[in-house]
Amino acid sequence: MTDQRQARRDLQASVDLLWRTKGPGRRGPRGTLTVDRIVQTAIDVADADGLAGVSMRKVAERLGVTTMSLYRYIPGKDDLVDLMFEMATGHPDTSDWPDDWRGRLTAYARECRTMLLQRPWMIDVPIGSPPMGPNNLAWMEAVLASLDGSGLGQDDMVGVLLLLTNYVLSEVRQEITMSRAAPRTGVTYEEWGEIYGELLARVVGSGRYPALARVVEAGVFGPESVGAEEDFAYGLDFILDGIEALIRERRGKAPKRAE
């Protein structure tokens, strides 16, 4: 029970940091440091060297302070990484999003993809809790508000949010991972389709994988294979079509108003 209470206290401390509801600790001299300045410096390090390059020591060196002075503001690296992800996420600007739910969800997915591709280190951040910071909650609010009046229930709306967010994370992670491997494999994302098709054609003709063989014979992995942008768009449309079908189903089951 004591461990559980301690964990809850730690979570509350994380929320206080994300929302800046508490000031730094009282120990040590008060200088020009702020949580925002520390986090922005850590983001600058990650932009240059990746998440693996971020350490409390390196951030302190960039700021020209001792490592111990950072701990008055941020308890440790895990908290720092959470704060980095929250700050790098930014606040959504929905002013130019379309009015319809499908257009708005498309804008959400594409903006998230762009954000992650611009800062690849964000896909390396371990997700240890649901979104709790103001920026991430604002993105959640944008999606949920886009589905208001669609006919979906509140649980459906949360399910759509999770499905769409996880799709974006998965697709971007695959794209970035394959791009990182290109210097080692000598194959770009766009080239993999044709090469993969050629490799599969050599091993699926034995009859052991008949369904896969039919896919290969149809040229799905041939020279006409598309790139990451087209793959992302195809999967996104696939998901949105499913959401649209669910909306029609929910509306069909809604009780009709009395005349």
Helices and strands as residue ranges (DSSP letters): H 2-19, H 35-49, G 51-53, H 56-63, H 67-70, H 77-89, H 101-118, G 120-124, H 134-146, H 154-185, H 189-203, H 210-217, H 228-253
